[in-house]
Amino acid sequence: MGALYAEVAGKIEPLSACDWVLWGPCGCPWGVTVARLAPTEEAAWKRFYDYKREIVSAQKKGCTLELMTHARWSAEVMDRMRVRCACEVTG
C-alpha cells in the first residue's frame, strides 16, 4: 500500500506526519492518535471509543476531532495535554 495523504490547513501532508486530536467541549485536548493508524475521521473516532454509542454521546456533548500535522501538535497541543482539564474531571 502506498503512502496516504490528506489536506491539512490548505497543504497536502502525508498521514504519517499527522495526528488526530480529540477536543473536549471545553476546547481542551483530551486525546491524540496518529493518523497513519486512523486514515479517516470515522477510523479516528474508533481509536478513541470502543462503541458507536460512546462516539455518538461524545459528539452530542460537543467533542470534535481535528487532523493536524505532528509539528503543529508538538508546538501547540502537546503541553496542553500534560494537564488534565477540570471539565474532564468533573464532566
N, C-alpha and C positions, 0 to 999 in steps of 0.2 A: 504494500500500500504506500502511495506517495505521501508527501507532506501535505497537510491540510492548512488552509489559510482562512482568515476572516478579516473583515473590515473593522478596524478599531480606531476610533477618533479620526476617521477620514483617511486612514492609511491601511494598506494591506499588510497584515502581520502573520507570521507562521503561528499556528496554535501552540506549538512547542514553546513559544516565547510569551504566552498569555496565561492569565488566571481568571477564573470566575470568582467574584466577591459576592457574598451573601450579605445584603444590607438589612438591618433591622428597621422597623417602622420609625425608630427614633433618629435614624441616619448613622448609627454606629455600625461598623463592620462586625458581623457575627461569625463569619467563616470564609474560608478560601479553599479552592480546589484548582488544580492545574487543568488547563483547557485541553491538553492533549489526551487526558483521560475522560473528558466530557466535551466532545466537539460541538454539541448543540446545547441550547438553553434547557431543553427538556432533560437531556442527559445530566446536566449540571444539577438541576433540582433533585434528581435521583441520587446524586452523590451526597447530598445533604440530608435527605429524608428517605426512610425506607418504604413508606406507604403513600399512595396518592392522596389519601385523606389528610395526611400531615402536610403535604405540599399545598393543597387547597386551603387548609387552615392558615398556614404561614402567609400565603398570598392574600387571604382575606384580612389578615392583621396588618398588612402593608409591607411585608418583606419583599425585596426585589433582588434580582441578580444583575450584575454588571460585568461585562467582559472588558478586561483591560490588560495592557502589557505588564509583564512581570516587573519591568523597570519602573512603571508608574506605581504598581502595588508596593514595591520596595521603598519608593520615595514618599508616598502619600498615605499608605494604608497600614503597612506592617507594624509600625509603632503604636497605632491606634488599637490594634488587635491584642496587644500585650496587656491592656487594661480592660477588665470586664465592665461593660456599661451597666448602669444602675437599672435601666428598664429591663434588661435581660434577667437580672437577679430577681426583680420583683414582678415582672410581667409575664 
